[in-house]
């Protein structure tokens, strides 16, 4: 995890030890349970969390 005052940016995420590219989590992923791991770093990722987020159901 490496979280600290210096390492405050998410570098990558895994859900159940598989890469997780989304910057959001679906309700079903929460219901299914598991382990969500955040790898933190001192600089923002140029890859993770850069995709456009989908509209929420209430915004459609």
CHARMM internal coordinates of N, CA and C (Angstrom, degrees):
IC EDIT
DIST 1 N 1 CA 1.4426
DIST 1 CA 1 C 1.5310
ANGL 1 N 1 CA 1 C 110.31
DIST 1 C 2 N 1.3058
ANGL 1 CA 1 C 2 N 119.92
DIHE 1 N 1 CA 1 C 2 N -49.81
DIST 2 N 2 CA 1.4651
ANGL 1 C 2 N 2 CA 123.85
DIHE 1 CA 1 C 2 N 2 CA 175.49
DIST 2 CA 2 C 1.5242
ANGL 2 N 2 CA 2 C 115.22
DIHE 1 C 2 N 2 CA 2 C 63.46
DIST 2 C 3 N 1.3160
ANGL 2 CA 2 C 3 N 119.37
DIHE 2 N 2 CA 2 C 3 N 25.19
DIST 3 N 3 CA 1.4662
ANGL 2 C 3 N 3 CA 121.57
DIHE 2 CA 2 C 3 N 3 CA -179.20
DIST 3 CA 3 C 1.5278
ANGL 3 N 3 CA 3 C 110.46
DIHE 2 C 3 N 3 CA 3 C -70.28
DIST 3 C 4 N 1.3284
ANGL 3 CA 3 C 4 N 115.38
DIHE 3 N 3 CA 3 C 4 N 131.25
DIST 4 N 4 CA 1.4593
ANGL 3 C 4 N 4 CA 121.77
DIHE 3 CA 3 C 4 N 4 CA 176.35
DIST 4 CA 4 C 1.5295
ANGL 4 N 4 CA 4 C 107.55
DIHE 3 C 4 N 4 CA 4 C -160.20
DIST 4 C 5 N 1.3260
ANGL 4 CA 4 C 5 N 117.38
DIHE 4 N 4 CA 4 C 5 N 177.90
DIST 5 N 5 CA 1.4739
ANGL 4 C 5 N 5 CA 119.79
DIHE 4 CA 4 C 5 N 5 CA 176.24
DIST 5 CA 5 C 1.5189
ANGL 5 N 5 CA 5 C 110.13
DIHE 4 C 5 N 5 CA 5 C -59.33
DIST 5 C 6 N 1.3209
ANGL 5 CA 5 C 6 N 117.16
DIHE 5 N 5 CA 5 C 6 N -36.21
DIST 6 N 6 CA 1.4614
ANGL 5 C 6 N 6 CA 122.09
DIHE 5 CA 5 C 6 N 6 CA -179.72
DIST 6 CA 6 C 1.5348
ANGL 6 N 6 CA 6 C 111.09
DIHE 5 C 6 N 6 CA 6 C -77.64
DIST 6 C 7 N 1.3008
ANGL 6 CA 6 C 7 N 116.86
DIHE 6 N 6 CA 6 C 7 N -44.06
DIST 7 N 7 CA 1.4730
ANGL 6 C 7 N 7 CA 122.42
DIHE 6 CA 6 C 7 N 7 CA -177.43
DIST 7 CA 7 C 1.5226
ANGL 7 N 7 CA 7 C 110.27
DIHE 6 C 7 N 7 CA 7 C -92.90
DIST 7 C 8 N 1.3218
ANGL 7 CA 7 C 8 N 116.13
DIHE 7 N 7 CA 7 C 8 N 78.85
DIST 8 N 8 CA 1.4610
ANGL 7 C 8 N 8 CA 121.26
DIHE 7 CA 7 C 8 N 8 CA -175.44
DIST 8 CA 8 C 1.5290
ANGL 8 N 8 CA 8 C 113.03
DIHE 7 C 8 N 8 CA 8 C -113.22
DIST 8 C 9 N 1.3258
ANGL 8 CA 8 C 9 N 117.18
DIHE 8 N 8 CA 8 C 9 N 4.47
DIST 9 N 9 CA 1.4615
ANGL 8 C 9 N 9 CA 121.56
DIHE 8 CA 8 C 9 N 9 CA -179.06
DIST 9 CA 9 C 1.5333
ANGL 9 N 9 CA 9 C 110.18
DIHE 8 C 9 N 9 CA 9 C -109.60
DIST 9 C 10 N 1.3272
ANGL 9 CA 9 C 10 N 116.38
DIHE 9 N 9 CA 9 C 10 N 139.58
DIST 10 N 10 CA 1.4638
ANGL 9 C 10 N 10 CA 120.71
DIHE 9 CA 9 C 10 N 10 CA 178.73
DIST 10 CA 10 C 1.5287
ANGL 10 N 10 CA 10 C 109.13
DIHE 9 C 10 N 10 CA 10 C -78.12
DIST 10 C 11 N 1.3339
ANGL 10 CA 10 C 11 N 116.01
DIHE 10 N 10 CA 10 C 11 N 123.66
DIST 11 N 11 CA 1.4682
ANGL 10 C 11 N 11 CA 121.43
DIHE 10 CA 10 C 11 N 11 CA 177.14
DIST 11 CA 11 C 1.5192
ANGL 11 N 11 CA 11 C 110.52
DIHE 10 C 11 N 11 CA 11 C -91.89
DIST 11 C 12 N 1.3344
ANGL 11 CA 11 C 12 N 116.14
DIHE 11 N 11 CA 11 C 12 N -41.49
DIST 12 N 12 CA 1.4651
ANGL 11 C 12 N 12 CA 120.86
DIHE 11 CA 11 C 12 N 12 CA 179.67
DIST 12 CA 12 C 1.5188
ANGL 12 N 12 CA 12 C 108.92
DIHE 11 C 12 N 12 CA 12 C -159.80
DIST 12 C 13 N 1.3307
ANGL 12 CA 12 C 13 N 115.03
DIHE 12 N 12 CA 12 C 13 N 163.93
DIST 13 N 13 CA 1.4614
ANGL 12 C 13 N 13 CA 121.70
DIHE 12 CA 12 C 13 N 13 CA -178.76
DIST 13 CA 13 C 1.5167
ANGL 13 N 13 CA 13 C 108.20
DIHE 12 C 13 N 13 CA 13 C -135.43
DIST 13 C 14 N 1.3170
ANGL 13 CA 13 C 14 N 115.83
DIHE 13 N 13 CA 13 C 14 N 144.86
DIST 14 N 14 CA 1.4673
ANGL 13 C 14 N 14 CA 120.26
DIHE 13 CA 13 C 14 N 14 CA 172.37
DIST 14 CA 14 C 1.5193
ANGL 14 N 14 CA 14 C 108.49
DIHE 13 C 14 N 14 CA 14 C -132.55
DIST 14 C 15 N 1.3130
ANGL 14 CA 14 C 15 N 115.20
DIHE 14 N 14 CA 14 C 15 N 145.73
DIST 15 N 15 CA 1.4616
ANGL 14 C 15 N 15 CA 122.51
DIHE 14 CA 14 C 15 N 15 CA 175.49
DIST 15 CA 15 C 1.5138
ANGL 15 N 15 CA 15 C 106.26
DIHE 14 C 15 N 15 CA 15 C -122.35
DIST 15 C 16 N 1.3322
ANGL 15 CA 15 C 16 N 115.72
DIHE 15 N 15 CA 15 C 16 N 117.37
DIST 16 N 16 CA 1.4633
ANGL 15 C 16 N 16 CA 121.82
DIHE 15 CA 15 C 16 N 16 CA -176.61
DIST 16 CA 16 C 1.5208
ANGL 16 N 16 CA 16 C 111.33
DIHE 15 C 16 N 16 CA 16 C 55.25
DIST 16 C 17 N 1.3333
ANGL 16 CA 16 C 17 N 114.80
DIHE 16 N 16 CA 16 C 17 N 43.20
DIST 17 N 17 CA 1.4704
ANGL 16 C 17 N 17 CA 123.74
DIHE 16 CA 16 C 17 N 17 CA 176.27
DIST 17 CA 17 C 1.5232
ANGL 17 N 17 CA 17 C 114.47
DIHE 16 C 17 N 17 CA 17 C 66.94
DIST 17 C 18 N 1.3389
ANGL 17 CA 17 C 18 N 116.82
DIHE 17 N 17 CA 17 C 18 N 15.04
DIST 18 N 18 CA 1.4637
ANGL 17 C 18 N 18 CA 121.55
DIHE 17 CA 17 C 18 N 18 CA 175.35
DIST 18 CA 18 C 1.5235
ANGL 18 N 18 CA 18 C 107.78
DIHE 17 C 18 N 18 CA 18 C -113.65
DIST 18 C 19 N 1.3391
ANGL 18 CA 18 C 19 N 117.97
DIHE 18 N 18 CA 18 C 19 N 140.99
DIST 19 N 19 CA 1.4667
ANGL 18 C 19 N 19 CA 119.68
DIHE 18 CA 18 C 19 N 19 CA 178.88
DIST 19 CA 19 C 1.5264
ANGL 19 N 19 CA 19 C 110.96
DIHE 18 C 19 N 19 CA 19 C -54.40
DIST 19 C 20 N 1.3223
ANGL 19 CA 19 C 20 N 115.68
DIHE 19 N 19 CA 19 C 20 N 138.37
DIST 20 N 20 CA 1.4653
ANGL 19 C 20 N 20 CA 122.68
DIHE 19 CA 19 C 20 N 20 CA -178.42
DIST 20 CA 20 C 1.5168
ANGL 20 N 20 CA 20 C 106.98
DIHE 19 C 20 N 20 CA 20 C -125.26
DIST 20 C 21 N 1.3230
ANGL 20 CA 20 C 21 N 117.03
DIHE 20 N 20 CA 20 C 21 N 105.10
DIST 21 N 21 CA 1.4650
ANGL 20 C 21 N 21 CA 121.95
DIHE 20 CA 20 C 21 N 21 CA -171.87
DIST 21 CA 21 C 1.5236
ANGL 21 N 21 CA 21 C 114.00
DIHE 20 C 21 N 21 CA 21 C -85.13
DIST 21 C 22 N 1.3212
ANGL 21 CA 21 C 22 N 118.15
DIHE 21 N 21 CA 21 C 22 N -18.63
DIST 22 N 22 CA 1.4615
ANGL 21 C 22 N 22 CA 120.56
DIHE 21 CA 21 C 22 N 22 CA -175.88
DIST 22 CA 22 C 1.5255
ANGL 22 N 22 CA 22 C 112.39
DIHE 21 C 22 N 22 CA 22 C -75.88
DIST 22 C 23 N 1.3250
ANGL 22 CA 22 C 23 N 115.88
DIHE 22 N 22 CA 22 C 23 N 145.87
DIST 23 N 23 CA 1.4649
ANGL 22 C 23 N 23 CA 121.25
DIHE 22 CA 22 C 23 N 23 CA 174.87
DIST 23 CA 23 C 1.5263
ANGL 23 N 23 CA 23 C 109.91
DIHE 22 C 23 N 23 CA 23 C -93.17
DIST 23 C 24 N 1.3039
ANGL 23 CA 23 C 24 N 116.13
DIHE 23 N 23 CA 23 C 24 N 19.00
DIST 24 N 24 CA 1.4673
ANGL 23 C 24 N 24 CA 122.81
DIHE 23 CA 23 C 24 N 24 CA 177.59
DIST 24 CA 24 C 1.5223
ANGL 24 N 24 CA 24 C 106.67
DIHE 23 C 24 N 24 CA 24 C -144.87
DIST 24 C 25 N 1.3298
ANGL 24 CA 24 C 25 N 116.27
DIHE 24 N 24 CA 24 C 25 N 163.28
DIST 25 N 25 CA 1.4601
ANGL 24 C 25 N 25 CA 120.35
DIHE 24 CA 24 C 25 N 25 CA 177.93
DIST 25 CA 25 C 1.5197
ANGL 25 N 25 CA 25 C 108.61
DIHE 24 C 25 N 25 CA 25 C -126.71
DIST 25 C 26 N 1.3052
ANGL 25 CA 25 C 26 N 115.52
DIHE 25 N 25 CA 25 C 26 N 135.63
DIST 26 N 26 CA 1.4694
ANGL 25 C 26 N 26 CA 121.95
DIHE 25 CA 25 C 26 N 26 CA 179.59
DIST 26 CA 26 C 1.5325
ANGL 26 N 26 CA 26 C 109.92
DIHE 25 C 26 N 26 CA 26 C -76.70
DIST 26 C 27 N 1.3137
ANGL 26 CA 26 C 27 N 116.01
DIHE 26 N 26 CA 26 C 27 N 151.17
DIST 27 N 27 CA 1.4637
ANGL 26 C 27 N 27 CA 121.78
DIHE 26 CA 26 C 27 N 27 CA 178.31
DIST 27 CA 27 C 1.5209
ANGL 27 N 27 CA 27 C 110.51
DIHE 26 C 27 N 27 CA 27 C -55.14
DIST 27 C 28 N 1.3305
ANGL 27 CA 27 C 28 N 117.43
DIHE 27 N 27 CA 27 C 28 N -42.46
DIST 28 N 28 CA 1.4594
ANGL 27 C 28 N 28 CA 120.70
DIHE 27 CA 27 C 28 N 28 CA -177.61
DIST 28 CA 28 C 1.5275
ANGL 28 N 28 CA 28 C 111.60
DIHE 27 C 28 N 28 CA 28 C -63.45
DIST 28 C 29 N 1.3204
ANGL 28 CA 28 C 29 N 117.90
DIHE 28 N 28 CA 28 C 29 N -33.48
DIST 29 N 29 CA 1.4674
ANGL 28 C 29 N 29 CA 120.62
DIHE 28 CA 28 C 29 N 29 CA 176.10
DIST 29 CA 29 C 1.5225
ANGL 29 N 29 CA 29 C 110.84
DIHE 28 C 29 N 29 CA 29 C -63.04
DIST 29 C 30 N 1.3276
ANGL 29 CA 29 C 30 N 116.85
DIHE 29 N 29 CA 29 C 30 N -37.24
DIST 30 N 30 CA 1.4634
ANGL 29 C 30 N 30 CA 121.22
DIHE 29 CA 29 C 30 N 30 CA 178.29
DIST 30 CA 30 C 1.5270
ANGL 30 N 30 CA 30 C 109.73
DIHE 29 C 30 N 30 CA 30 C -69.77
DIST 30 C 31 N 1.3232
ANGL 30 CA 30 C 31 N 116.84
DIHE 30 N 30 CA 30 C 31 N -45.42
DIST 31 N 31 CA 1.4622
ANGL 30 C 31 N 31 CA 121.63
DIHE 30 CA 30 C 31 N 31 CA -179.56
DIST 31 CA 31 C 1.5271
ANGL 31 N 31 CA 31 C 110.57
DIHE 30 C 31 N 31 CA 31 C -60.70
DIST 31 C 32 N 1.3432
ANGL 31 CA 31 C 32 N 116.40
DIHE 31 N 31 CA 31 C 32 N -39.12
DIST 32 N 32 CA 1.4674
ANGL 31 C 32 N 32 CA 120.68
DIHE 31 CA 31 C 32 N 32 CA -178.79
DIST 32 CA 32 C 1.5236
ANGL 32 N 32 CA 32 C 112.43
DIHE 31 C 32 N 32 CA 32 C -68.62
DIST 32 C 33 N 1.3268
ANGL 32 CA 32 C 33 N 117.07
DIHE 32 N 32 CA 32 C 33 N -20.31
DIST 33 N 33 CA 1.4582
ANGL 32 C 33 N 33 CA 120.78
DIHE 32 CA 32 C 33 N 33 CA -179.93
DIST 33 CA 33 C 1.5200
ANGL 33 N 33 CA 33 C 111.59
DIHE 32 C 33 N 33 CA 33 C 75.01
DIST 33 C 34 N 1.2992
ANGL 33 CA 33 C 34 N 116.44
DIHE 33 N 33 CA 33 C 34 N -178.47
DIST 34 N 34 CA 1.4493
ANGL 33 C 34 N 34 CA 121.57
DIHE 33 CA 33 C 34 N 34 CA 179.30
DIST 34 CA 34 C 1.5144
ANGL 34 N 34 CA 34 C 111.20
DIHE 33 C 34 N 34 CA 34 C 130.04
DIST 34 C 35 N 1.3374
ANGL 34 CA 34 C 35 N 114.92
DIHE 34 N 34 CA 34 C 35 N -164.15
DIST 35 N 35 CA 1.4550
ANGL 34 C 35 N 35 CA 121.36
DIHE 34 CA 34 C 35 N 35 CA -176.62
DIST 35 CA 35 C 1.5276
ANGL 35 N 35 CA 35 C 108.93
DIHE 34 C 35 N 35 CA 35 C -119.11
DIST 35 C 36 N 1.3250
ANGL 35 CA 35 C 36 N 115.90
DIHE 35 N 35 CA 35 C 36 N 122.83
DIST 36 N 36 CA 1.4569
ANGL 35 C 36 N 36 CA 122.77
DIHE 35 CA 35 C 36 N 36 CA 176.22
DIST 36 CA 36 C 1.5315
ANGL 36 N 36 CA 36 C 106.69
DIHE 35 C 36 N 36 CA 36 C -106.20
DIST 36 C 37 N 1.3441
ANGL 36 CA 36 C 37 N 116.54
DIHE 36 N 36 CA 36 C 37 N 117.75
DIST 37 N 37 CA 1.4561
ANGL 36 C 37 N 37 CA 121.10
DIHE 36 CA 36 C 37 N 37 CA -178.03
DIST 37 CA 37 C 1.5190
ANGL 37 N 37 CA 37 C 110.27
DIHE 36 C 37 N 37 CA 37 C -115.18
DIST 37 C 38 N 1.3251
ANGL 37 CA 37 C 38 N 115.91
DIHE 37 N 37 CA 37 C 38 N 132.85
DIST 38 N 38 CA 1.4535
ANGL 37 C 38 N 38 CA 122.32
DIHE 37 CA 37 C 38 N 38 CA 177.45
DIST 38 CA 38 C 1.5204
ANGL 38 N 38 CA 38 C 108.85
DIHE 37 C 38 N 38 CA 38 C -110.22
DIST 38 C 39 N 1.3264
ANGL 38 CA 38 C 39 N 117.04
DIHE 38 N 38 CA 38 C 39 N 126.62
DIST 39 N 39 CA 1.4594
ANGL 38 C 39 N 39 CA 122.05
DIHE 38 CA 38 C 39 N 39 CA 174.63
DIST 39 CA 39 C 1.5187
ANGL 39 N 39 CA 39 C 106.58
DIHE 38 C 39 N 39 CA 39 C -97.35
DIST 39 C 40 N 1.3165
ANGL 39 CA 39 C 40 N 116.60
DIHE 39 N 39 CA 39 C 40 N 117.88
DIST 40 N 40 CA 1.4519
ANGL 39 C 40 N 40 CA 122.21
DIHE 39 CA 39 C 40 N 40 CA -173.00
DIST 40 CA 40 C 1.5225
ANGL 40 N 40 CA 40 C 111.37
DIHE 39 C 40 N 40 CA 40 C -101.75
DIST 40 C 41 N 1.3501
ANGL 40 CA 40 C 41 N 115.83
DIHE 40 N 40 CA 40 C 41 N 152.16
DIST 41 N 41 CA 1.4579
ANGL 40 C 41 N 41 CA 121.07
DIHE 40 CA 40 C 41 N 41 CA 177.69
DIST 41 CA 41 C 1.5157
ANGL 41 N 41 CA 41 C 111.09
DIHE 40 C 41 N 41 CA 41 C -146.64
DIST 41 C 42 N 1.3186
ANGL 41 CA 41 C 42 N 115.56
DIHE 41 N 41 CA 41 C 42 N 175.25
DIST 42 N 42 CA 1.4629
ANGL 41 C 42 N 42 CA 120.73
DIHE 41 CA 41 C 42 N 42 CA -175.60
DIST 42 CA 42 C 1.5216
ANGL 42 N 42 CA 42 C 113.52
DIHE 41 C 42 N 42 CA 42 C -85.53
DIST 42 C 43 N 1.3321
ANGL 42 CA 42 C 43 N 117.50
DIHE 42 N 42 CA 42 C 43 N -12.15
DIST 43 N 43 CA 1.4657
ANGL 42 C 43 N 43 CA 120.73
DIHE 42 CA 42 C 43 N 43 CA 178.29
DIST 43 CA 43 C 1.5263
ANGL 43 N 43 CA 43 C 109.66
DIHE 42 C 43 N 43 CA 43 C -128.11
DIST 43 C 44 N 1.3308
ANGL 43 CA 43 C 44 N 118.38
DIHE 43 N 43 CA 43 C 44 N 150.88
DIST 44 N 44 CA 1.4618
ANGL 43 C 44 N 44 CA 120.86
DIHE 43 CA 43 C 44 N 44 CA 179.13
DIST 44 CA 44 C 1.5295
ANGL 44 N 44 CA 44 C 111.60
DIHE 43 C 44 N 44 CA 44 C -63.41
DIST 44 C 45 N 1.3069
ANGL 44 CA 44 C 45 N 115.67
DIHE 44 N 44 CA 44 C 45 N 145.85
DIST 45 N 45 CA 1.4666
ANGL 44 C 45 N 45 CA 121.16
DIHE 44 CA 44 C 45 N 45 CA 176.24
DIST 45 CA 45 C 1.5234
ANGL 45 N 45 CA 45 C 109.15
DIHE 44 C 45 N 45 CA 45 C -72.43
DIST 45 C 46 N 1.3091
ANGL 45 CA 45 C 46 N 116.20
DIHE 45 N 45 CA 45 C 46 N 141.99
DIST 46 N 46 CA 1.4640
ANGL 45 C 46 N 46 CA 120.53
DIHE 45 CA 45 C 46 N 46 CA 175.62
DIST 46 CA 46 C 1.5226
ANGL 46 N 46 CA 46 C 110.44
DIHE 45 C 46 N 46 CA 46 C -90.72
DIST 46 C 47 N 1.3323
ANGL 46 CA 46 C 47 N 116.80
DIHE 46 N 46 CA 46 C 47 N -3.73
DIST 47 N 47 CA 1.4660
ANGL 46 C 47 N 47 CA 121.78
DIHE 46 CA 46 C 47 N 47 CA -177.82
DIST 47 CA 47 C 1.5296
ANGL 47 N 47 CA 47 C 111.58
DIHE 46 C 47 N 47 CA 47 C -116.64
DIST 47 C 48 N 1.3522
ANGL 47 CA 47 C 48 N 116.66
DIHE 47 N 47 CA 47 C 48 N -57.41
DIST 48 N 48 CA 1.4649
ANGL 47 C 48 N 48 CA 120.02
DIHE 47 CA 47 C 48 N 48 CA -174.34
DIST 48 CA 48 C 1.5250
ANGL 48 N 48 CA 48 C 110.44
DIHE 47 C 48 N 48 CA 48 C -69.86
DIST 48 C 49 N 1.3291
ANGL 48 CA 48 C 49 N 115.71
DIHE 48 N 48 CA 48 C 49 N 135.22
DIST 49 N 49 CA 1.4633
ANGL 48 C 49 N 49 CA 121.28
DIHE 48 CA 48 C 49 N 49 CA 175.18
DIST 49 CA 49 C 1.5158
ANGL 49 N 49 CA 49 C 114.18
DIHE 48 C 49 N 49 CA 49 C 77.53
DIST 49 C 50 N 1.3297
ANGL 49 CA 49 C 50 N 117.36
DIHE 49 N 49 CA 49 C 50 N 17.10
DIST 50 N 50 CA 1.4628
ANGL 49 C 50 N 50 CA 119.89
DIHE 49 CA 49 C 50 N 50 CA -178.48
DIST 50 CA 50 C 1.5272
ANGL 50 N 50 CA 50 C 113.07
DIHE 49 C 50 N 50 CA 50 C -100.56
DIST 50 C 51 N 1.3373
ANGL 50 CA 50 C 51 N 117.28
DIHE 50 N 50 CA 50 C 51 N -9.17
DIST 51 N 51 CA 1.4678
ANGL 50 C 51 N 51 CA 120.25
DIHE 50 CA 50 C 51 N 51 CA 178.42
DIST 51 CA 51 C 1.5259
ANGL 51 N 51 CA 51 C 110.07
DIHE 50 C 51 N 51 CA 51 C -73.72
DIST 51 C 52 N 1.3180
ANGL 51 CA 51 C 52 N 115.72
DIHE 51 N 51 CA 51 C 52 N 151.15
DIST 52 N 52 CA 1.4599
ANGL 51 C 52 N 52 CA 120.95
DIHE 51 CA 51 C 52 N 52 CA 176.28
DIST 52 CA 52 C 1.5287
ANGL 52 N 52 CA 52 C 109.26
DIHE 51 C 52 N 52 CA 52 C -66.23
DIST 52 C 53 N 1.3282
ANGL 52 CA 52 C 53 N 116.60
DIHE 52 N 52 CA 52 C 53 N 134.80
DIST 53 N 53 CA 1.4615
ANGL 52 C 53 N 53 CA 121.04
DIHE 52 CA 52 C 53 N 53 CA -179.86
DIST 53 CA 53 C 1.5253
ANGL 53 N 53 CA 53 C 110.39
DIHE 52 C 53 N 53 CA 53 C -77.18
DIST 53 C 54 N 1.3337
ANGL 53 CA 53 C 54 N 117.15
DIHE 53 N 53 CA 53 C 54 N 144.46
DIST 54 N 54 CA 1.4643
ANGL 53 C 54 N 54 CA 119.50
DIHE 53 CA 53 C 54 N 54 CA 176.96
DIST 54 CA 54 C 1.5215
ANGL 54 N 54 CA 54 C 110.46
DIHE 53 C 54 N 54 CA 54 C -71.01
DIST 54 C 55 N 1.3134
ANGL 54 CA 54 C 55 N 116.09
DIHE 54 N 54 CA 54 C 55 N 157.79
DIST 55 N 55 CA 1.4674
ANGL 54 C 55 N 55 CA 121.02
DIHE 54 CA 54 C 55 N 55 CA 174.86
DIST 55 CA 55 C 1.5093
ANGL 55 N 55 CA 55 C 109.20
DIHE 54 C 55 N 55 CA 55 C -68.28
DIST 55 C 56 N 1.3291
ANGL 55 CA 55 C 56 N 116.04
DIHE 55 N 55 CA 55 C 56 N 146.01
DIST 56 N 56 CA 1.4563
ANGL 55 C 56 N 56 CA 118.96
DIHE 55 CA 55 C 56 N 56 CA 174.01
DIST 56 CA 56 C 1.5253
ANGL 56 N 56 CA 56 C 108.16
DIHE 55 C 56 N 56 CA 56 C -76.87
DIST 56 C 57 N 1.3199
ANGL 56 CA 56 C 57 N 116.63
DIHE 56 N 56 CA 56 C 57 N 163.22
DIST 57 N 57 CA 1.4692
ANGL 56 C 57 N 57 CA 121.20
DIHE 56 CA 56 C 57 N 57 CA -179.20
DIST 57 CA 57 C 1.5316
ANGL 57 N 57 CA 57 C 111.10
DIHE 56 C 57 N 57 CA 57 C -57.60
DIST 57 C 58 N 1.3392
ANGL 57 CA 57 C 58 N 116.83
DIHE 57 N 57 CA 57 C 58 N -34.57
DIST 58 N 58 CA 1.4683
ANGL 57 C 58 N 58 CA 120.08
DIHE 57 CA 57 C 58 N 58 CA -178.27
DIST 58 CA 58 C 1.5181
ANGL 58 N 58 CA 58 C 112.22
DIHE 57 C 58 N 58 CA 58 C -74.56
DIST 58 C 59 N 1.3590
ANGL 58 CA 58 C 59 N 118.42
DIHE 58 N 58 CA 58 C 59 N -18.07
DIST 59 N 59 CA 1.4640
ANGL 58 C 59 N 59 CA 122.11
DIHE 58 CA 58 C 59 N 59 CA 179.91
DIST 59 CA 59 C 1.5236
ANGL 59 N 59 CA 59 C 112.75
DIHE 58 C 59 N 59 CA 59 C -88.93
DIST 59 C 60 N 1.3325
ANGL 59 CA 59 C 60 N 116.53
DIHE 59 N 59 CA 59 C 60 N -11.35
DIST 60 N 60 CA 1.4714
ANGL 59 C 60 N 60 CA 119.13
DIHE 59 CA 59 C 60 N 60 CA -176.04
DIST 60 CA 60 C 1.5149
ANGL 60 N 60 CA 60 C 111.98
DIHE 59 C 60 N 60 CA 60 C -74.56
END
COOR INIT
IC SEED 1 N 1 CA 1 C
IC BUILD
